[in-house]
Amino acid sequence: MEEDNPGEGAPFLRYNLAVRVLVTGGAGFIGSHVVEELLRRGDSVLVLDNFSTGSEENLNEVVAEVPSAAGRLEVVKGDVRDRELVRELVEVSEGVIHLAAQPSVVRSLEAPVEVNEVNYIGTLNVLEAARGKGVKLVIASSSSVYGDIPELPKREDMVPRPKSLYAVSKLASELAGRVFWKTWGVENIHLRYFNIFGPRQRHDSPYAAVVPRFISAVLLGKRPVIYGDGFQTRDLTFVKDAVQATLLALEKGEGFSVYNVAAGSQVSVLELLNTLKEITGKEVEPVFAEPRPGDVRHSRASLEKIGKELGYRPRWSLKEALKETVRWYERAL
Protein backbone atom coordinates (compact mmCIF):
# COMPACT_ATOMS: atom_id res chain seq x y z
CA MET A 1 0.00 0.00 0.00
CA GLU A 2 1.02 3.58 -0.49
CA GLU A 3 -0.36 6.80 0.86
CA ASP A 4 -1.54 9.70 -1.23
CA ASN A 5 -1.98 13.17 0.21
CA PRO A 6 -4.75 15.01 -1.67
CA GLY A 7 -4.13 18.31 0.07
CA GLU A 8 -4.57 19.76 3.51
CA GLY A 9 -5.14 17.27 6.29
CA ALA A 10 -4.21 13.66 6.85
CA PRO A 11 -3.45 11.31 3.93
CA PHE A 12 -5.98 8.85 2.61
CA LEU A 13 -5.36 5.20 1.91
CA ARG A 14 -4.54 4.07 -1.62
CA TYR A 15 -4.71 0.37 -2.43
CA ASN A 16 -3.24 -1.42 -5.39
CA LEU A 17 -5.86 -1.95 -8.10
CA ALA A 18 -5.98 -5.69 -7.47
CA VAL A 19 -7.13 -5.20 -3.89
CA ARG A 20 -10.83 -5.18 -3.12
CA VAL A 21 -12.62 -3.20 -0.45
CA LEU A 22 -16.05 -4.55 0.45
CA VAL A 23 -18.57 -1.83 1.31
CA THR A 24 -21.83 -3.14 2.74
CA GLY A 25 -24.64 -0.65 2.22
CA GLY A 26 -22.53 0.86 -0.55
CA ALA A 27 -25.57 2.05 -2.52
CA GLY A 28 -26.79 4.12 0.41
CA PHE A 29 -26.18 7.74 1.32
CA ILE A 30 -22.91 7.47 3.24
CA GLY A 31 -21.94 4.27 1.47
CA SER A 32 -22.07 5.72 -2.03
CA HIS A 33 -19.80 8.60 -0.98
CA VAL A 34 -17.33 6.12 0.53
CA VAL A 35 -17.43 4.07 -2.69
CA GLU A 36 -16.86 7.21 -4.76
CA GLU A 37 -13.77 8.22 -2.78
CA LEU A 38 -12.33 4.71 -2.87
CA LEU A 39 -12.75 4.60 -6.65
CA ARG A 40 -11.16 8.02 -7.06
CA ARG A 41 -8.09 6.71 -5.26
CA GLY A 42 -7.69 3.64 -7.42
CA ASP A 43 -9.32 0.90 -5.35
CA SER A 44 -11.40 -1.95 -6.62
CA VAL A 45 -14.71 -1.87 -4.74
CA LEU A 46 -17.23 -4.61 -4.06
CA VAL A 47 -20.66 -3.36 -2.93
CA LEU A 48 -23.22 -5.44 -1.04
CA ASP A 49 -26.65 -3.81 -0.82
CA ASN A 50 -30.27 -5.00 -0.76
CA PHE A 51 -31.46 -1.57 -2.06
CA SER A 52 -34.05 -1.20 0.70
CA THR A 53 -32.77 2.29 1.49
CA GLY A 54 -29.92 2.61 -1.02
CA SER A 55 -30.49 3.06 -4.75
CA GLU A 56 -29.02 2.28 -8.13
CA GLU A 57 -29.23 6.01 -8.86
CA ASN A 58 -26.63 6.67 -6.15
CA LEU A 59 -24.19 4.26 -7.78
CA ASN A 60 -24.97 5.59 -11.25
CA GLU A 61 -24.05 9.04 -9.97
CA VAL A 62 -20.82 7.65 -8.53
CA VAL A 63 -19.85 6.14 -11.88
CA ALA A 64 -20.70 9.40 -13.65
CA GLU A 65 -18.50 11.29 -11.18
CA VAL A 66 -15.60 8.84 -11.56
CA PRO A 67 -15.37 7.76 -15.22
CA SER A 68 -12.15 5.86 -14.50
CA ALA A 69 -14.12 3.50 -12.26
CA ALA A 70 -15.08 1.23 -15.17
CA GLY A 71 -14.14 -2.33 -14.32
CA ARG A 72 -13.33 -1.54 -10.69
CA LEU A 73 -16.84 -1.56 -9.22
CA GLU A 74 -18.84 -4.73 -8.69
CA VAL A 75 -22.30 -4.71 -7.11
CA VAL A 76 -23.94 -7.68 -5.43
CA LYS A 77 -27.62 -7.46 -4.52
CA GLY A 78 -28.02 -9.21 -1.21
CA ASP A 79 -28.56 -8.85 2.52
CA VAL A 80 -26.13 -8.76 5.43
CA ARG A 81 -28.44 -11.22 7.17
CA ASP A 82 -27.38 -13.80 4.57
CA ARG A 83 -24.48 -15.31 6.49
CA GLU A 84 -23.13 -17.47 3.65
CA LEU A 85 -23.17 -14.59 1.17
CA VAL A 86 -21.38 -12.32 3.63
CA ARG A 87 -18.77 -15.02 4.21
CA GLU A 88 -18.13 -15.38 0.48
CA LEU A 89 -17.70 -11.65 -0.05
CA VAL A 90 -15.41 -11.11 2.95
CA GLU A 91 -13.33 -14.04 1.72
CA VAL A 92 -12.32 -12.14 -1.44
CA SER A 93 -11.81 -8.75 0.27
CA GLU A 94 -8.75 -7.12 1.80
CA GLY A 95 -10.72 -4.63 3.87
CA VAL A 96 -14.38 -4.19 4.85
CA ILE A 97 -16.39 -1.04 5.51
CA HIS A 98 -19.66 -2.19 7.05
CA LEU A 99 -22.34 0.48 6.66
CA ALA A 100 -25.44 -1.62 5.96
CA ALA A 101 -28.11 -0.88 8.56
CA GLN A 102 -31.65 0.15 9.32
CA PRO A 103 -30.65 3.71 10.26
CA SER A 104 -33.74 5.14 11.94
CA VAL A 105 -34.56 5.66 15.61
CA VAL A 106 -38.26 5.85 14.73
CA ARG A 107 -38.09 2.69 12.62
CA SER A 108 -36.47 0.81 15.51
CA LEU A 109 -39.51 1.56 17.67
CA GLU A 110 -41.89 0.39 14.94
CA ALA A 111 -40.01 -2.77 13.94
CA PRO A 112 -37.57 -3.62 16.74
CA VAL A 113 -36.93 -7.24 15.73
CA GLU A 114 -36.17 -6.37 12.10
CA VAL A 115 -33.85 -3.53 13.09
CA ASN A 116 -32.01 -5.80 15.54
CA GLU A 117 -31.63 -8.50 12.88
CA VAL A 118 -30.19 -6.10 10.32
CA ASN A 119 -28.02 -4.00 12.63
CA TYR A 120 -26.81 -6.52 15.21
CA ILE A 121 -27.09 -9.92 13.53
CA GLY A 122 -25.84 -8.41 10.27
CA THR A 123 -22.78 -7.07 12.10
CA LEU A 124 -22.22 -10.43 13.78
CA ASN A 125 -22.22 -12.04 10.33
CA VAL A 126 -19.51 -9.63 9.16
CA LEU A 127 -17.44 -10.17 12.32
CA GLU A 128 -17.75 -13.94 12.05
CA ALA A 129 -16.83 -13.90 8.37
CA ALA A 130 -13.63 -12.00 9.17
CA ARG A 131 -12.53 -14.43 11.89
CA GLY A 132 -9.21 -15.96 10.97
CA LYS A 133 -8.97 -14.01 7.70
CA GLY A 134 -6.76 -11.10 8.77
CA VAL A 135 -9.28 -8.63 7.37
CA LYS A 136 -9.72 -5.26 9.06
CA LEU A 137 -13.31 -4.06 9.56
CA VAL A 138 -14.59 -0.50 9.84
CA ILE A 139 -18.13 -0.58 11.25
CA ALA A 140 -20.72 2.19 11.40
CA SER A 141 -21.94 2.94 14.90
CA SER A 142 -23.93 5.99 16.02
CA SER A 143 -23.85 8.96 18.36
CA SER A 144 -27.23 7.74 19.57
CA VAL A 145 -25.47 5.25 21.89
CA TYR A 146 -24.72 8.17 24.24
CA GLY A 147 -28.40 8.92 24.78
CA ASP A 148 -29.11 11.97 26.92
CA ILE A 149 -25.87 12.08 28.88
CA PRO A 150 -25.96 15.74 29.96
CA GLU A 151 -22.22 16.33 29.78
CA LEU A 152 -20.88 17.87 26.58
CA PRO A 153 -18.93 17.15 24.50
CA LYS A 154 -19.59 13.42 24.23
CA ARG A 155 -16.42 11.39 24.76
CA GLU A 156 -15.83 7.78 23.81
CA ASP A 157 -15.01 6.85 27.43
CA MET A 158 -18.48 7.87 28.68
CA VAL A 159 -20.85 5.12 29.78
CA PRO A 160 -23.53 4.88 27.06
CA ARG A 161 -27.20 5.42 27.91
CA PRO A 162 -29.11 4.48 24.73
CA LYS A 163 -32.69 5.79 24.52
CA SER A 164 -33.82 3.84 21.46
CA LEU A 165 -33.64 0.28 20.19
CA TYR A 166 -31.64 1.55 17.23
CA ALA A 167 -29.01 2.83 19.67
CA VAL A 168 -29.12 -0.49 21.54
CA SER A 169 -28.41 -2.38 18.31
CA LYS A 170 -25.39 -0.19 17.61
CA LEU A 171 -24.03 -0.49 21.15
CA ALA A 172 -24.53 -4.27 21.06
CA SER A 173 -22.50 -4.38 17.85
CA GLU A 174 -19.66 -2.48 19.51
CA LEU A 175 -19.67 -4.88 22.46
CA ALA A 176 -19.63 -7.87 20.13
CA GLY A 177 -16.73 -6.30 18.25
CA ARG A 178 -14.72 -6.03 21.45
CA VAL A 179 -15.25 -9.74 22.11
CA PHE A 180 -14.20 -10.69 18.58
CA TRP A 181 -10.99 -8.68 19.01
CA LYS A 182 -10.16 -10.02 22.48
CA THR A 183 -11.06 -13.63 21.64
CA TRP A 184 -10.08 -14.09 17.99
CA GLY A 185 -8.01 -11.03 17.08
CA VAL A 186 -10.50 -9.62 14.56
CA GLU A 187 -9.54 -5.98 14.03
CA ASN A 188 -12.70 -3.85 14.04
CA ILE A 189 -13.02 -0.09 14.30
CA HIS A 190 -16.43 1.40 15.18
CA LEU A 191 -17.31 4.93 14.11
CA ARG A 192 -19.96 6.82 16.05
CA TYR A 193 -21.33 9.04 13.29
CA PHE A 194 -22.96 12.29 14.43
CA ASN A 195 -25.84 13.57 12.23
CA ILE A 196 -24.26 13.06 8.82
CA PHE A 197 -25.76 15.09 5.95
CA GLY A 198 -25.03 15.86 2.33
CA PRO A 199 -25.94 15.07 -1.28
CA ARG A 200 -27.84 11.84 -1.99
CA GLN A 201 -29.47 11.73 1.44
CA ARG A 202 -33.12 10.75 1.16
CA HIS A 203 -35.68 13.44 1.92
CA ASP A 204 -38.78 11.46 0.92
CA SER A 205 -38.71 8.79 3.61
CA PRO A 206 -40.87 8.97 6.75
CA TYR A 207 -37.59 8.44 8.62
CA ALA A 208 -35.69 11.21 6.82
CA ALA A 209 -33.14 13.19 8.83
CA VAL A 210 -33.56 16.85 9.65
CA VAL A 211 -31.26 18.38 7.00
CA PRO A 212 -32.82 16.75 3.92
CA ARG A 213 -36.32 17.29 5.32
CA PHE A 214 -35.65 20.99 5.83
CA ILE A 215 -33.91 21.53 2.49
CA SER A 216 -36.65 19.85 0.47
CA ALA A 217 -39.35 21.76 2.34
CA VAL A 218 -37.63 25.12 1.88
CA LEU A 219 -36.92 24.56 -1.82
CA LEU A 220 -40.48 23.38 -2.47
CA GLY A 221 -42.03 26.24 -0.50
CA LYS A 222 -43.47 23.99 2.20
CA ARG A 223 -43.44 24.47 5.96
CA PRO A 224 -40.78 22.25 7.59
CA VAL A 225 -41.80 20.29 10.66
CA ILE A 226 -39.81 20.78 13.87
CA TYR A 227 -40.28 18.04 16.45
CA GLY A 228 -40.03 19.80 19.79
CA ASP A 229 -39.24 23.46 20.47
CA GLY A 230 -36.37 23.78 17.97
CA PHE A 231 -33.76 24.56 20.59
CA GLN A 232 -32.44 21.00 20.61
CA THR A 233 -28.92 20.88 19.16
CA ARG A 234 -27.08 18.58 16.77
CA ASP A 235 -23.46 18.12 15.74
CA LEU A 236 -24.12 18.33 11.99
CA THR A 237 -21.37 16.60 10.02
CA PHE A 238 -20.81 16.85 6.27
CA VAL A 239 -20.65 13.50 4.52
CA LYS A 240 -17.25 14.27 2.96
CA ASP A 241 -15.79 14.68 6.43
CA ALA A 242 -17.40 11.36 7.43
CA VAL A 243 -15.74 9.74 4.40
CA GLN A 244 -12.38 11.17 5.41
CA ALA A 245 -12.74 9.66 8.88
CA THR A 246 -13.91 6.32 7.51
CA LEU A 247 -10.91 5.90 5.22
CA LEU A 248 -8.51 7.01 7.94
CA ALA A 249 -10.01 4.31 10.17
CA LEU A 250 -9.39 1.71 7.48
CA GLU A 251 -5.82 2.92 7.06
CA LYS A 252 -4.74 3.65 10.61
CA GLY A 253 -7.20 2.00 12.98
CA GLU A 254 -5.81 -0.81 15.11
CA GLY A 255 -7.26 -3.63 17.20
CA PHE A 256 -10.65 -2.69 18.62
CA SER A 257 -11.39 1.03 18.80
CA VAL A 258 -14.39 3.35 18.95
CA TYR A 259 -14.26 6.89 17.56
CA ASN A 260 -16.60 9.85 17.29
CA VAL A 261 -17.02 11.17 13.74
CA ALA A 262 -18.41 14.70 13.79
CA ALA A 263 -17.80 18.37 13.19
CA GLY A 264 -17.16 18.96 16.88
CA SER A 265 -19.71 21.76 17.11
CA GLN A 266 -23.43 22.12 17.75
CA VAL A 267 -26.25 24.04 16.16
CA SER A 268 -29.90 24.25 17.13
CA VAL A 269 -32.61 23.06 14.78
CA LEU A 270 -33.93 26.63 14.53
CA GLU A 271 -30.46 27.94 13.68
CA LEU A 272 -30.19 25.30 10.97
CA LEU A 273 -33.48 26.42 9.44
CA ASN A 274 -32.44 30.08 9.54
CA THR A 275 -29.15 29.25 7.79
CA LEU A 276 -31.00 27.39 5.04
CA LYS A 277 -33.35 30.33 4.58
CA GLU A 278 -30.34 32.62 4.23
CA ILE A 279 -28.65 30.31 1.69
CA THR A 280 -31.76 29.85 -0.45
CA GLY A 281 -33.24 33.32 -0.03
CA LYS A 282 -36.61 31.73 0.75
CA GLU A 283 -38.86 32.57 3.68
CA VAL A 284 -40.78 29.72 5.26
CA GLU A 285 -42.20 29.30 8.74
CA PRO A 286 -41.92 25.97 10.55
CA VAL A 287 -44.68 23.82 11.97
CA PHE A 288 -44.02 22.60 15.49
CA ALA A 289 -44.93 19.05 16.54
CA GLU A 290 -44.44 16.89 19.62
CA PRO A 291 -40.89 15.59 20.24
CA ARG A 292 -40.30 12.11 18.83
CA PRO A 293 -39.63 9.20 21.21
CA GLY A 294 -35.95 8.31 21.40
CA ASP A 295 -34.63 11.67 20.20
CA VAL A 296 -31.84 13.19 22.28
CA ARG A 297 -31.88 16.80 23.42
CA HIS A 298 -28.31 17.95 22.81
CA SER A 299 -25.39 16.51 20.91
CA ARG A 300 -21.78 17.57 20.38
CA ALA A 301 -18.76 15.32 19.97
CA SER A 302 -15.28 15.45 21.34
CA LEU A 303 -12.82 14.88 18.48
CA GLU A 304 -9.77 14.60 20.70
CA LYS A 305 -9.34 10.84 20.35
CA ILE A 306 -9.88 10.54 16.59
CA GLY A 307 -7.73 13.60 15.98
CA LYS A 308 -4.84 12.27 18.04
CA GLU A 309 -4.96 8.63 16.90
CA LEU A 310 -6.14 8.88 13.28
CA GLY A 311 -5.28 12.47 12.34
CA TYR A 312 -8.89 13.38 11.53
CA ARG A 313 -9.83 17.05 11.23
CA PRO A 314 -13.15 18.23 9.79
CA ARG A 315 -12.54 20.35 6.70
CA TRP A 316 -15.98 21.75 5.93
CA SER A 317 -17.74 24.63 7.64
CA LEU A 318 -21.45 24.09 8.21
CA LYS A 319 -22.47 26.89 5.86
CA GLU A 320 -20.27 25.74 2.96
CA ALA A 321 -21.41 22.15 3.43
CA LEU A 322 -25.05 23.22 3.44
CA LYS A 323 -24.49 25.29 0.29
CA GLU A 324 -23.09 22.27 -1.55
CA THR A 325 -25.94 20.10 -0.29
CA VAL A 326 -28.57 22.65 -1.37
CA ARG A 327 -27.03 22.81 -4.84
CA TRP A 328 -27.43 19.05 -5.19
CA TYR A 329 -31.08 19.13 -4.08
CA GLU A 330 -31.81 21.99 -6.45
CA ARG A 331 -30.84 19.63 -9.28
CA ALA A 332 -32.45 16.53 -7.78
CA LEU A 333 -35.89 17.80 -6.71
NORWOKA-V294865 format. One record per backbone hydrogen bond with DSSP energy under -1.0 kcal/mol. CO is the residue of the C=O (numbers start at 1). NH is the residue of the N-H. Records with the same first field share a line. If there is no record, write none. Layout:
CO: NH + NH
This chain:
2: 14
4: 12
12: 4
14: 2
16: 19
19: 44
20: 94 + 95
21: 46
22: 97
23: 26 + 48
24: 99
25: 28
27: 55
28: 32
29: 33
30: 34
31: 35
32: 36
33: 37
34: 38
35: 39
36: 40
37: 41
38: 43
39: 42
44: 21
45: 74
46: 23
47: 76
48: 25
49: 78
55: 59
56: 60
57: 61
58: 62
59: 63
60: 64
61: 65
62: 66
66: 69
67: 70
69: 72
72: 45
74: 47
76: 49
79: 82
81: 83
82: 86
83: 87
84: 88
85: 89
86: 90
87: 91
90: 93
95: 22
96: 138
97: 24
98: 140
104: 108
106: 110
107: 111
111: 115
112: 116
113: 117
114: 118
115: 119
116: 120 + 121
117: 122
120: 124
121: 125
122: 126
123: 127
124: 128
125: 129
126: 130
130: 133
136: 96
137: 189
138: 98
139: 191
142: 145
143: 146
154: 302
155: 158
164: 168
165: 169
166: 170
167: 171
168: 172
169: 173
170: 174
171: 175
172: 176
173: 177
174: 178
175: 179
176: 180
177: 181
178: 182
179: 183
180: 184 + 186
181: 185
187: 137
188: 257
189: 139
190: 259
191: 141 + 193
192: 261
193: 143
195: 237
197: 239
198: 201
205: 208
209: 213
210: 214
211: 215
212: 216
213: 217
214: 218
215: 219
216: 220
217: 222
218: 221
224: 287
226: 289
230: 270
232: 269
234: 236 + 267
237: 197
238: 242
239: 243
240: 244
241: 245
242: 246
243: 247
244: 248
245: 249
246: 250
247: 251
248: 252
249: 253
255: 188
257: 190
259: 192
261: 194
267: 234
268: 272
269: 273
270: 274
271: 275
272: 276
273: 277
274: 278
275: 279
276: 280
277: 281
287: 226
289: 228
292: 295
297: 233
300: 154
303: 307
304: 308
305: 309
306: 310 + 312
317: 321
318: 322
319: 323
320: 324
321: 325
322: 326
323: 327
324: 328
325: 329
326: 330
327: 331
328: 332
329: 333
